[in-house]
Amino acid sequence: MSDARKQSLYFPEEMLRQMQDEAIRQDRSLSWVVQRAWRLARERIAKLPASGVASPPTPRAADATGNQR
């Protein structure tokens, strides 16, 4: 079993309703829908500009030759 931790998240009412509808449509839990959405959106979110708060540096991707980009 995975390391499950409880966390409270707050969503706008309409967004929560849409996620609940999708969970019902897919016969999945709301938690599954949120986790799947995060996995799908993670790279796009990482490309968003920072909010001005210092964040830890991200590892640089290597190209096919192994050189850092």
N, C-alpha and C positions, 0 to 999 in steps of 0.2 A: 504494500500500500504506500502511496506517496505521502510526503510530509504536508498534511493539510493544516492550515492555520486560519482561524477566524479573523475576518477583517470587515469592518463596516464601511460600505461605500455608499455615496449619495448621488443619485442621478435625478435629472429633471423628470417630472412625472410622465411626460409623453415619451421620453427616451426609454424609461423603465417599462412602460406599457409595450412599446415596440419590441424590446428584448424579451419580455414575457410571452408575447405573441409568437415570436420566433422560436422560443424554447418549446412551446406547445406544438407548433408546426413540425418541428424536427423531433418531437418526442424525446427531448433532452432536458436536463436541469438548467436553470438560469445560470448557475455557476459554470456549467460546461460552455454555454453560449458566450459568457464574458471571457472565459479563458481562451476560447478559440478565436474570438475577436482580437484579443491582445496579441496572440501569436501571429495572426494575419496582418495586424497593423503595426507591429513593433518597429520594423525597419523604417516605415514611413514616418512614424512619430519621432524616431531618432534623428531624422533629417530636418525636423522643425528647428527654427532658430531658438537659442536659449533665451530665457526670460531675464537675463542679466545677473542671475544668481550663479555663482561659480559651481561648476559641475566637474566631476573627475574626468580626466582625459579618456577618450575611447581608444582601444587598440587600432592601429592602422592596418588596413587590409593589404595583403601582399598580392602582387600580380602573378601571372602564370610562371614567371621566371624566379619568383621568390623575392623580388625587390619590393621594398616598401613604396606605397603610393603616397 
